[in-house]
Amino acid sequence: MRSPTPRGCARGFVVGFLVAAAVYDVLIAENFGHRPWLPATVLLAGFAAVLWPVERRPRWLTPQLRTATPAAVSLLFTTGVLLTGRAEVPFGPGEVAILLCLLFIAVRHCPRPWALLCGVLDAAALLLLPVRYFRSVQDEVLASAVIGLVLIGLVAGLAGYLRSLDYRRTVAVGETRRAERVAIAADLHDFVAHHVTGILVQTQVARMMAERQPQDLDPVLAGIERAATEALASMRRTVGVLRDTGPEAADRRPVGDLAGLTDMVEAFSSPGRTSVLHRDPGVSDDLPHEVQAAAFRVVQEALTNVRRHAADATRVTVRLACPGDRLEVTVTDDGRGGTQLPEAAHGGGFGLVGLTERVTALGGALHAGPRPGAGWEVTARFPVGKTRFSQAKG
């Protein structure tokens, strides 16, 4: 047997209060010699609007219809009492509570064009209730109106505040989704640019070998096929993430980790160029996922830039070390510059900017520049200590 939740207890209390107040309204009408079905009609319309379960509520029962209809019935009842000149017709706490609930629903849930109209209708029905009973005593009518205005202000203010919180939450969720999609697009660019650049380089090598060494073309063509397959797989994963909004979508996002660096560095080797990975034993696979993904991106972008801007490099070295509470990633090459890629494949120069933003967001630092003598070096340092990382992440 499930234990009652605080929300369920609160709902049960509200329902019980409304039912008790409605019964009291009907008993008052009977004691004053009036037909009880008239106030009962108003109360039933209000109950249907306030207490109809959300999961069973039909689509046509919109918030504006729920809040306007009972208020209109209450106003018709009050108007009928005034026009027929009946004796004093009492009103009770049940109708007051229901109209306040309807006012709350109107201000918080009705669409913006309707919220004001339905709210004014509910407030008018509430303020005119005393006219049924205090028609000839101005002081009581004025006092009841003041009390009604205070209640209306409190309920409408609370509903408006909660509506503003809902709006802020919706905006925040939208901005978060947009930022996530931008990050996914950046991931896709990094992966596809890396593989496509490799395809271009290996295609150029294949064209040269087709004339001089046609018998050695198979490994080069296999590399082109592998790079194209990986690029397509990255795009499929990214499109799947963009289409899926479930919690498991993030697991298919094309991110990398330290374990994936081995294959990427080995695949970067080619005839005339050697790429090696040196990983200190102190570098653990249990580093925070965000740090591993950022380190993977640093190496990926550095290798892509070697293809684009240092085609003459004969050796590329990737080093992973953990001095103290930091992860240090270093990529060096011995190229002197120059490329065989077409101008359109050189990139727009935003790779290092994006890397810098990614690294600094984790509390790290990125440095890129020429090495003494010849070559280029890219170094990224990430804090991986628990205290420093939690501060950077927060």
VEXKE-248878 format. One record per atom (N, C-alpha, C, O): x, y, z. Coordinates in steps of 0.001 Angstrom, whole numbers, plus 500000, padded with zeros to 6 digits. Layout:
VEXKE-248878
XYZ/...
//
This chain:
VEXKE-248878
500842498804500000/500000500000500000/500878501247500000/501765501399500840/500619502127499055/501428503325498932/501072504339500016/499905504520500363/502099504989500536/501867506039501515/501462507320500793/501973507598499708/500560508100501369/500104509328500696/501235510339500573/502039510521501487/501271510989499417/502268512020499171/501760513370499672/500551513554499812/502665514325499944/502210515662500368/501264516308499368/500313516989499752/501532516089498072/500648516680497065/499262516055497120/498253516747496989/499222514718497319/497927514053497423/497158514479498658/495938514636498619/497889514668499772/497229515132500985/496664516538500804/495552516827501246/497432517409500154/496962518774499920/495725518777499014/494771519519499250/495757517935497975/494602517869497078/493372517342497821/492266517851497636/493567516325498658/492439515800499431/491861516839500381/490647516919500565/492748517639500987/492273518695501880/491448519729501122/490395520155501595/491928520135499943/491211521137499149/489851520620498721/488849521329498807/489824519356498249/488547518780497817/487574518702498988/486400519047498859/488080518242500132/487204518162501300/486678519508501734/485509519636502098/487536520519501697/487104521870502079/486038522400501128/485039522969501568/486249522213499816/485282522713498844/483934522008498988/482885522645498899/483963520704499209/482707519962499365/481970520431500620/480761520657500589/482709520576501722/482068521023502962/481505522438502812/480403522726503280/482267523318502157/481794524682501960/480574524714501043/479653525500501264/480562523845499993/479409523811499095/478163523322499819/477079523872499628/478309522289500652/477165521804501432/476637522914502340/475428523077502500/477550523668502924/477140524780503787/476364525827502988/475382526375503489/476788526115501748/476060527073500903/474631526608500658/473693527400500751/474463525323500344/473123524798500063/472253524851501311/471073525189501222/472810524527502464/472037524571503711/471610525985504050/470505526197504551/472474526957503782/472101528357504023/470920528751503148/469985529401503616/470961528353501857/469857528700500954/468544528095501439/467500528745501371/468587526853501931/467369526220502435/466860526923503686/465654527120503835/467737527295504563/467318527970505796/466664529309505528/465794529739506284/467081529981504441/466473531263504104/465237531095503221/464664532086502768/464823529858502973/463606529612502210/463764529715500714/462778529921500006/464994529576500202/465219529654498759/465434528255498185/465776527319498908/465233528135496910/465427526845496254/466917526500496222/467719527290495723/467293525346496741/468729525016496812/469354524681495460/470577524707495324/468521524363494449/469122523955493177/469793525117492449/470665524898491608/469383526381492772/470018527520492101/471488527675492514/472356527696491643/471792527781493805/473218527828494152/473937526519493848/475136526510493569/473183525392493906/473816524110493599/474289524057492149/475320523453491855/473534524692491234/473952524719489826/475275525459489653/476166525014488929/475381526598490335/476631527360490268/477781526544490852/478875526520490288/477540525881491970/478588525100492630/479009523906491787/480199523599491708/478059523227491155/478408522071490314/479242522505489112/480196521820488742/478892523634488501/479697524134487380/481123524447487837/482091524169487130/481232525031489036/482570525324489567/483344524067489898/484543523990489632/482662523057490488/483337521795490799/483872521127489536/484997520627489528/483075521116488473/483514520498487215/484736521212486658/485619520574486085/484794522523486820/485923523292486291/487179523102487120/488279523036486572/487029523012488438/488197522983489323/488706521567489551/489918521352489572/487815520600489723/488213519272490199/488244518200489123/488557517049489427/487930518538487874/487978517518486813/489422517037486658/490311517857486431/489680515730486776/491066515228486681/491706515576485348/491063515519484299/492974515936485404/493681516356484195/493742515231483174/493549515465481981/494010514005483633/494172512894482695/492863512505482019/492885511836480987/491728512907482575/490434512571481979/489736513789481382/488591513695480941/490403514897481369/489791516135480900/489789516159479375/490848515992478770/488631516360478729/488609516416477255/489323517653476737/489488518640477453/489743517583475482/490495518697474908/489679519974474796/490212521077474910/488389519814474575/487578521018474396/487404521793475699/487013522960475673/487688521158476843/487543521841478119/488818522644478405/489631522264479247/488969523733477703/490158524572477808/490116525392479096/489051525529479696/491260525942479535/491246526772480748/490310527964480653/489665528323481638/490224528587479470/489338529736479346/487862529335479467/487055530084480018/487512528143478946/486128527677479089/485841527278480532/484754527542481046/486799526652481178/486615526222482567/486431527415483503/485632527357484438/487164528485483255/487095529625484176/485967530597483841/485454531273484733/485576530678482580/484559531654482192/483142531143482441/482267531913482839/482910529851482210/481541529335482309/480974529429483725/479887529986483882/481639528922484767/481058529056486118/480891530511486541/479910530855487200/481850531375486165/481715532791486507/480495533401485824/479776534203486420/480267533012484563/479088533523483856/477800533032484506/476836533789484616/477774531760484944/476586531242485634/476345532007486931/475206532345487254/477428532282487683/477278533042488925/476760534452488656/475902534946489388/477272535100487614/476795536444487278/475327536415486848/474569537325487185/474919535382486109/473512535274485714/472616535093486932/471526535660487006/473089534294487887/472322534103489125/472165535431489858/471063535775490286/473257536181490006/473192537474490690/472287538447489939/471491539158490552/472410538476488614/471555539363487813/470092538991487954/469234539867488061/469801537691487954/468414537254488121/467841537654489461/466674538035489554/468656537570490507/468191537987491830/467848539475491841/466841539885492417/468700540279491196/468450541729491177/467234542082490336/466444542940490728/467066541431489176/465971541776488284/464623541326488823/463620542011488621/464582540208489492/463306539690490011/462929540296491340/461808540112491814/463866541027491955/463554541678493221/463319540713494358/462531541011495255/463958539594494353/463778538619495423/464304539156496750/465063540123496816/463859538477497795/464356538829499115/465828538473499205/466405537881498293/466406538842500310/467847538654500485/468247537207500236/467763536291500902/469146537012499257/469644535672498888/471066535545499419/471944536295498995/471308534631500321/472641534544500933/473659533917499983/473303533246499015/474899534148500279/475995533479499588/476925532915500652/477013533453501756/477619531828500319/478446531158501307/479895531039500889/480286531515499823/480693530399501733/482130530272501439/482436529360500263/483502529466499656/481503528459499933/481772527541498825/481924528261497497/482891528036496769/480967529128497183/481030529861495919/482206530823495900/482839531009494860/482508531443497049/483667532339497121/484953531575496836/485790532037496061/485116530401497460/486334529610497272/486467529143495826/487560529161495260/485353528725495233/485422528255493845/485783529385492899/486592529187491993/485208530557493082/485544531686492208/487000532105492373/487645532509491406/487518532010493595/488945532318493787/489819531275493089/490844531619492501/489424530019493150/490174528971492434/490147529211490932/491159529047490251/488984529601490420/488875529882488989/489731531084488595/490339531093487525/489778532097489461/490632533260489200/492095532828489134/492838533282488264/492507531961490041/493889531453490040/494191530713488733/495244530923488131/493274529854488295/493475529098487053/493544530039485855/494370529861484959/492662531046485850/492635531981484713/493950532736484579/494509532836483487/494441533267485697/495669534074485632/496877533211485302/497765533655484574/496931532001485816/498128531188485626/498120530380484335/499165530229483701/496967529856483932/496962528871482851/496298529334481561/496549528736480515/495472530356481584/494809530780480348/495823531427479403/496771532063479863/495635531273478085/496503531995477140/496438533496477394/495446534018477903/497524534175477023/497662535587477378/496462536441476961/496019537256477770/495906536305475745/494756537165475416/493541536889476302/492741537789476559/493400535637476772/492235535250477547/492429535423479044/491446535527479777/493657535455479513/493906535493480955/493258536718481596/492627536607482647/493409537883480971/492835539102481529/491314539054481503/490663539398482489/490735538619480358/489276538589480233/488651537625481236/487693537976481924/489193536408481320/488633535421482247/488872535840483695/488013535639484554/490051536427483965/490318536889485320/489358537977485753/488866537955486882/489080538936484867/488139540014485184/486735539443485391/486005539900486271/486355538456484591/485030537848484733/484888537150486084/483860537289486747/485904536408486494/485860535737487795/485854536756488932/485116536599489905/486680537805488811/486724538824489852/485388539562489962/484932539855491067/484763539862488824/483468540552488848/482396539694489510/481584540191490290/482400538396489190/481419537502489814/481609537451491322/480634537388492070/482861537479491771/483142537452493205/482735538754493882/482144538734494962/483045539880493259/482732541170493875/481225541442493928/480766542186494795/480456540851493019/479016541091492992/478224540145493886/477011540301494031/478898539164494489/478178538246495379/477466538964496527/476312538638496806/478101539929497205/477403540585498331/476142541325497932/475275541568498773/476022541696496634/474840542444496204/473575541607496390/472493542162496583/473696540281496336/472515539432496525/471917539600497922/470705539501498108/472779539851498886/472310539862500275/472270541263500878/471324541617501582/473307542060500596/473407543387501213/472955544481500247/473645545488500085/471814544290499612/471398545261498599/471021546614499208/471179547649498560/470534546610500423/470039547862501005/470961548448502063/470649549486502647/472089547800502318/473012548275503347/474344548565502680/475094547648502346/474636549840502488/475809550229501721/477116549902502440/478089549513501794/477156550053503753/478400549813504486/478851548355504363/480033548076504163/477895547434504487/478250546018504379/478737545686502975/479674544906502801/478082546293501959/478511546052500573/479930546563500370/480754545894499746/480215547760500902/481548548331500753/482599547483501482/483680547235500948/482278547044502693/483213546216503446/483473544891502724/484615544436502645/482409544276502197/482578543018501462/483407543219500202/484205542357499833/483214544371499535/483984544651498323/485468544807498643/486326544350497888/485761545457499769/487165545629500160/487803544276500449/488918543994500009/487076543440501198/487602542098501482/487789541308500187/488786540607500011/486817541432499286/486936540741498008/488120541203497196/488810540390496581/488364542511497187/489516543038496450/490832542535497035/491771542231496299/490892542451498360/492108541933498984/492340540477498582/493454540096498223/491281539665498646/491417538259498252/491786538132496778/492629537313496410/491155538939495947/491470538901494511/492925539280494268/493612538642493470/493395540321494957/494788540732494784/495762539653495214/496757539405494533/495482539003496352/496385537951496834/496419536759495868/497492536273495512/495251536300495455/495193535127494572/495773535447493200/496562534666492669/495394536582492619/495917536940491301/497418537192491361/498141536837490430/497896537801492447/499341538021492574/500109536718492660/501144536563492011/499608535762493467/500275534461493562/500272533740492224/501289533186491806/499113533748491548/499042533076490246/499958533735489222/500603533048488430/500017535085489237/500911535775488307/502369535470488582/503163535313487655/502722535385489859/504110535047490215/504468533642489734/505536533434489158/503587532689489968/503858531323489510/503898531250487986/504670530476487421/503074532047487324/503107532069485857/504435532630485355/504981532149484362/504952533646486042/506259534183485644/507365533153485851/508302533069485057/507248532363486933/508234531295487142/508143530254486038/509166529762485562/506916529913485625/506753528966484517/507385529505483243/508030528766482499/507196530799482995/507777531402481788/509297531372481835/509959531041480851/509842531729483010/511306531707483130/511842530299482958/512887530096482338/511123529324483509/511559527941483375/511512527508481908/512413526817481432/510463527913481197/510357527561479777/511491528186478974/512085527538478112/511787529465479267/512893530139478569/514214529450478871/515035529243477977/514418529094480152/515677528438480531/515824527097479846/516913526748479389/514732526333479769/514784525038479084/515078525228477605/515859524478477019/514443526245476994/514703526517475586/516150526904475328/516761526448474361/516699527753476203/518094528151476041/519032526963476245/520036526829475545/518696526101477212/519522524920477441/519509524004476229/520549523490475820/518333523803475660/518237522949474468/519000523564473299/519675522862472546/518887524879473157/519604525538472067/521112525397472252/521839525102471303/521579525615473504/523014525469473762/523475524043473516/524571523822473002/522636523068473883/522996521673473653/523065521365472157/523957520645471708/522127521909471394/522151521676469942/523367522331469294/523964521778468370/523731523528469792/524938524168469272/526167523319469591/527053523153468753/526208522777470824/527338521929471196/527379520661470347/528454520209469951/526209520089470071/526163518893469229/526620519220467811/527334518437467184/526197520394467307/526638520806465977/528152520984465939/528802520629464956/528714521543467028/530176521693467089/530864520335467109/531898520145466469/530283519388467850/530846518036467864/530821517426466464/531795516822466017/529692517596465786/529589517041464434/530624517666463515/531262516974462721/530788518996463628/531792519665462794/533179519103463071/533943518841462141/533509518915464354/534847518420464687/535091517036464102/536137516785463503/534129516143464274/534304514783463778/534386514750462253/535303514163461677/533411515391461615/533361515306460150/534550516034459531/535132515548458561/534919517195460080/536080517915459539/537343517068459655/538165517040458739/537496516375460791/538675515528460972/538717514428459915/539747514207459276/537589513740459736/537571512614458794/537638513079457345/538335512476456529/536912514154457023/536909514622455636/538282515151455242/538728514946454113/538955515835456173/540315516291455870/541226515111455592/542054515153454682/541069514049456387/541852512842456121/541529512228454775/542417511738454077/540258512255454411/539867511719453101/540520512513451974/540996511933450998/540544513857452108/541170514681451081/542660514371450937/543178514227449829/543339514272452088/544779513997452031/545044512634451410/545898512499450534/544313511631451864/544546510287451335/544121510172449876/544687509374449128/543141510950449469/542771510949448048/543894511510447197/544191510988446123/544521512585447683/545658513134446945/546813512129446872/547458511984445834/547061511445447981/548104510411447972/547752509306446972/548613508823446237/546474508915446954/546053507850446031/546228508270444580/546595507444443744/545975509526444261/546138509992442887/547607509942442463/547935509590441330/548483510305443410/549905510236443069/550372508790442941/551160508463442054/549881507923443832/550299506520443780/549721505793442579/550288504803442116/548593506280442072/547999505625440911/548928505680439708/548873504811438838/549786506705439656/550722506834438551/552043506119438822/552666505583437905/552469506115440096/553804505593440395/553780504211441043/554592503352440698/552853503991441982/552821502727442716/551391502195442783/550833502105443877/550799501850441691/549397501401441721/549195500145442551/548094499910443048/550246499322442713/550103498091443479/549930498351444974/549482497460445696/550277499559445464/550181499872446894/548960500729447226/548894501325448301/548007500790446322/546847501653446538/545862501101447567/545135501869448197/545831499806447741/544782499210448580/544769499752450013/543689500077450506/545912499866450714/545859500422452072/545343501861452120/544633502247453049/545710502647451105/545246504036451077/543737504091450869/543036504847451542/543242503283449929/541795503249449689/541038502722450900/539927503167451189/541644501773451606/541009501272452832/540909502368453887/539913502459454605/541947503201453977/541898504322454912/540820505327454545/540137505859455421/540665505589453250/539604506490452802/538235505917453149/537353506634453622/538068504628452912/536791503980453227/536496504044454728/535364504311455130/537507503801455547/537302503834456995/536940505243457469/536044505411458297/537637506254456943/537346507628457355/535934508038456927/535223508695457688/535527507655455717/534179507994455254/533117507288456101/532086507875456431/533376506032456448/532425505287457278/532274505926458652/531161506048459164/533388506334459249/533328506968460565/532624508321460501/531885508682461417/532851509069459421/532170510360459276/530657510168459162/529889510903459782/530230509178458367/528800508902458222/528198508431459538/527081508814459886/528939507599460271/528436507130461562/528269508296462539/527296508342463291/529215509233462528/529106510407463406/527882511239463050/527169511719463931/527643511407461753/526477512182461340/525183511480461730/524239512131462177/525126510146461565/523918509422461945/523654509542463444/522513509749463858/524693509414464253/524513509536465696/524024510932466066/523151511091466919/524600511946465410/524217513316465735/522772513592465338/522029514205466105/522364513152464157/520978513343463726/520028512608464668/518942513103464969/520437511428465131/519614510702466089/519435511457467382/518346511462467955/520496512100467852/520408512887469081/519497514091468876/518695514410469754/519606514767467732/518796515944467474/517318515599467352/516460516406467709/517012514396466848/515614514004466710/515028513448467992/513817513521468199/515857512898468848/515390512252470064/515548513200471232/516607513800471415/514478513339472037/514538514207473215/514567513408474506/514493513988475589/514673512090474413/514681511259475610/515989511357476360/516966511893475837/516024510836477605/517245510928478412/518384510091477877/519547510344478192/518054509078477053/519126508246476519/519796508865475310/520751508291474785/519326510028474844/519903510639473647/521345511056473869/522178510944472970/521637511540475079/523001512007475351/524018510884475237/525190511133474958/523569509623475456/524502508507475369/524953508258473936/525994507638473717/524190508729472962/524559508508471564/525252509724470957/525573509729469768/525479510736471757/526168511924471258/527602511551470882/528272510845471636/528081512017469724/529402511594469239/530547512230470002/531286513051469459/530694511844471284/531795512361472084/532881511306472172/532637510126471922/534097511746472533/535216510829472667/535716510776474086/535248511525474943/536664509895474345/537283509795475651/538749509433475457/539219509324474325/539471509247476554/540898508945476457/541145507600475792/542147507421475099/540226506646476001/540417505334475384/540359505408473862/541001504613473176/539585506366473328/539475506488471881/540669507160471228/540771507174470001/541577507720472025/542735508394471445/543694507424470770/544339507772469780/543791506211471299/544731505237470726/544415504967469269/545298505052468416/543167504643468976/542781504363467591/542930505596466707/543362505490465559/542576506764467236/542652507968466411/544104508303466060/544402508669464923/544999508176467033/546403508489466764/547008507464465812/547750507826464898/546695506192466020/547223505167465112/546708505366463695/547456505186462734/545447505733463557/544887505935462222/545468507162461538/545369507290460318/546070508063462299/546630509269461720/547959509003461004/548383509802460169/548609507894461325/549865507561460643/549593507283459174/548537506773458800/550559507627458366/550435507428456926/551837507264456351/552821507511457048/551940506853455099/553271506765454487/553997508110454553/553506509115454039/555153508117455181/555925509339455323/555638510098456606/556282511114456865/554684509636457425/554390510326458682/554070509295459764/553265508386459561/554717509460460913/554499508570462047/553830509341463172/554267510439463517/552784508782463742/552103509405464881/552104508413466037/551754507244465873/552503508897467205/552620508029468381/551907508679469563/551755509898469636/551475507818470485/550804508268471696/551613507812472902/551875506620473064/552006508755473744/552704508459474997/551751508804476141/551369509960476327/551385507796476884/550451507995477986/551110507542479282/551481506378479432/551249508477480212/551841508140481505/550942507165482261/549718507242482151/551528506259483017/550713505311483793/549792505985484798/548776505415485195/550144507188485206/549306507867486191/548023508453485630/547189508938486394/547840508421484308/546615508945483695/545529507887483800/545632506829483180/544506508157484565/543459507174484835/542319507283483828/542082508342483245/541617506164483637/540418506167482794/539187506642483553/538105506759482978/539352506917484849/538218507347485671/538124508864485803/537427509370486682/538818509584484937/538715511041484974/537294511478484610/536576510732483945/536880512664485032/535522513134484694/535274513081483188/536159513378482385/534063512701482829/533729512529481411/533938513820480621/534405513781479482/533595514964481221/533751516227480503/535213516504480173/535522517025479102/536114516156481093/537540516364480853/538035515439479748/538783515870478871/537625514166479781/538059513231478744/537561513669477364/538304513614476384/536303514103477297/535767514552476004/536521515773475491/536821515857474301/536831516723476379/537562517922475962/538978517569475519/539475518124474539/539638516646476236/540979516216475836/540949515549474464/541839515769473642/539931514740474219/539777514100472916/539637515146471820/540225515006470747/538853516207472087/538659517259471085/539966518015470820/540249518387469681/540745518237471852/542016518945471661/542909518157470714/543469518721469774/543047516863470954/543897516031470094/543323515977468683/544063516075467704/542018515822468579/541386515733467262/541605517004466443/541957516929465266/541398518172467061/541585519428466344/543050519653465990/543360520168464916/543957519267466899/545381519429466608/545811518563465433/546564519017464571/545341517324465389/545689516452464266/545079516965462963/545711516894461909/543863517476463035/543240518041461830/544041519229461319/544209519387460110/544536520064462223/545340521217461805/546676520791461210/547206521470460331/547225519673461681/548453519157461055/548177518814459602/548975519145458725/547063518158459338/546713517825457955/546516519083457114/546921519142455953/545890520079457716/545562521283456947/546774522174456704/546935522721455613/547622522321457711/548647523357457657/550082522840457729/551020523619457564/550270521552457971/551640521015458075/551711519651457409/552026518642458038/551410519653456127/551403518387455405/552794517761455321/552916516569455040/553842518546455560/555203518022455470/555677517400456783/556815516936456859/554839517379457810/555240516814459103/555498515319458950/554706514597458345/556622514867459509/556976513437459440/556733512714460757/556700511484460796/556562513472461832/556317512851463127/555370513727463949/555551514938464071/554367513075464498/553402513733465374/553365512952466683/553229511728466685/553487513665467781/553534513022469094/552418513574469969/552232514785470083/551690512664470578/550623513026471513/551024512501472886/551342511321473037/551010513375473881/551405512991475234/550274513300476221/549660514366476187/550027512324477101/549075512492478188/549826512315479504/550502511307479712/549704513292480382/550390513221481668/549492513819482730/548578514587482430/549760513459483977/548998513961485120/549943514512486175/550114513891487224/550562515665485927/551393516273486969/550516516891488058/549772517838487803/550608516353489260/549778516873490347/548313516553490121/547956515409489838/547467517561490244/546026517364490072/545551517900488723/544434518401488602/546400517789487727/546062518268486388/546228517158485358/547067516269485503/545410517232484318/545639516416483125/546259517323482078/545702518371481750/547401516927481557/548107517720480554/548127516956479244/548605515824479179/547610517580478213/547552516989476870/548415517837475960/548214519046475850/549395517191475293/550309517910474414/550372517213473061/550535515995472982/550242517995472008/550360517483470638/551435518300469936/551331519523469835/552466517617469451/553564518310468764/553791517674467401/553506516496467185/554315518491466486/554687517984465165/555961518698464723/556352519714465299/556599518152463695/557843518738463199/557674519377461835/558651519561461108/556450519715461484/556202520311460174/556685521742460091/556753522448461097/557015522156458902/557473523524458665/556407524373457953/556659525512457561/555249523804457803/554166524548457145/553979524091455718/554824523392455160/552889524481455145/552588524090453772/551532523009453753/551450522187454665/550735523018452719/549660522037452588/549364521806451130/549623522652450275/548807520628450864/548385520307449501/546867520382449367/546319520083448306/546188520782450442/544734520840450400/544274522075449639/544978523084449616/543084522007449009/542547523194448352/542194524262449380/542010523963450560/542102525483448934/541874526612449838/540578526458450632/540524526843451800/539532525899450016/538241525763450700/538303524810451874/537425524841452736/539332523950451930/539425522962453004/540294523439454151/540533522679455089/540772524673454107/541670525137455155/540943525491456443/541581525606457490/539642525664456397/538904526009457612/538837527506457803/539551528272457156/537945527911458724/537723529339458944/538486529907460106/538309531081460431/539335529121460753/540116529632461858/539389529651463191/539832530319464125/538270528922463297/537496528918464534/537784527697465394/537225527577466484/538633526794464938/538898525577465695/539519525850467042/539037525355468062/540600526643467062/541271526942468320/540406527816469223/540481527711470448/539586528677468623/538684529487469436/537690528599470169/537457528775471365/537107527647469452/536175526723470088/536844525863471137/536266525596472191/538091525418470846/538820524628471835/539101525440473097/538957524936474211/539495526681472919/539773527534474071/538525527685474942/538616527611476168/537365527896474324/536128528012475087/535817526715475828/535382526739476980/536040525586475163/535743524296475791/536665524044476976/536221523575478024/537953524357476809/538927524084477875/538720525032479052/538707524602480205/538560526317478760/538392527286479855/537083527061480599/536995527382481784/536064526520479939/534805526235480627/534992525208481732/534205525165482677/536027524380481622/536319523379482650/537393523859483618/537895523072484420/537750525139483555/538761525675484449/540180525430483994/541114525592484780/540370525037482728/541701524744482212/542274525886481398/541741526995481376/543385525578480724/544059526580479900/544594525897478649/544995524734478686/544595526633477540/545067526108476254/546139527031475702/545999528254475717/547217526420475215/548290527186474577/548625526527473251/548756525306473172/548762527332472216/549149526833470895/550150527805470293/549939529017470311/551252527262469754/552259528124469171/553397527325468576/553450526105468731/554314528005467891/555440527307467252/556422526769468279/556570527312469373/557089525684467897/558132525098468738/559488525708468360/559651526218467251/560439525658469263/561792526116468905/562347525266467763/562303524037467829/562852525889466750/563385525169465601/562358525014464516/562342525787463558/561496524025464650/560460523781463645/559317523042464313/559498522361465322/558147523189463735/556990522465464230/556041523340465023/556221524552465150/555036522685465543/553957523374466255/553590522557467486/553732521334467503/553121523247468506/552762522560469750/551443523099470285/551222524309470343/550581522181470671/549314522525471307/549291521839472668/549471520625472763/549068522629473727/549058522088475084/547794522539475799/547451523722475804/547110521580476398/545911521873477193/546098521282478581/546565520154478737/545727522063479579/545826521597480968/544445521713481618/543799522760481575/544015520595482224/542707520532482872/542870520218484353/543640519326484710/542166520926485212/542155520521486625/541284519284486794/540145519258486328/541805518271487449/541049517030487640/540872516707489113/540255515697489451/541409517560490011/541149517353491440/539679517542491720/539028518345491053/539139516831492684/537704516853492949/537209518244493294/536173518689492799/537970518935494160/537518520271494582/537578521258493436/536628522003493197/538706521263492721/538874522246491650/537930521951490510/537399522874489893/537708520665490214/536822520354489099/535376520708489434/534655521241488590/534959520418490639/533591520760490995/533354522263490958/532264522710490603/534383523057491329/534254524506491256/534157524954489797/533330525801489457/535001524384488940/534967524775487539/533661524402486893/533119525148486077/533149523220487268/531905522773486669/530713523596487145/529790523886486384/530758523967488433/529659524789488966/529704526189488446/528853527006488797/
//
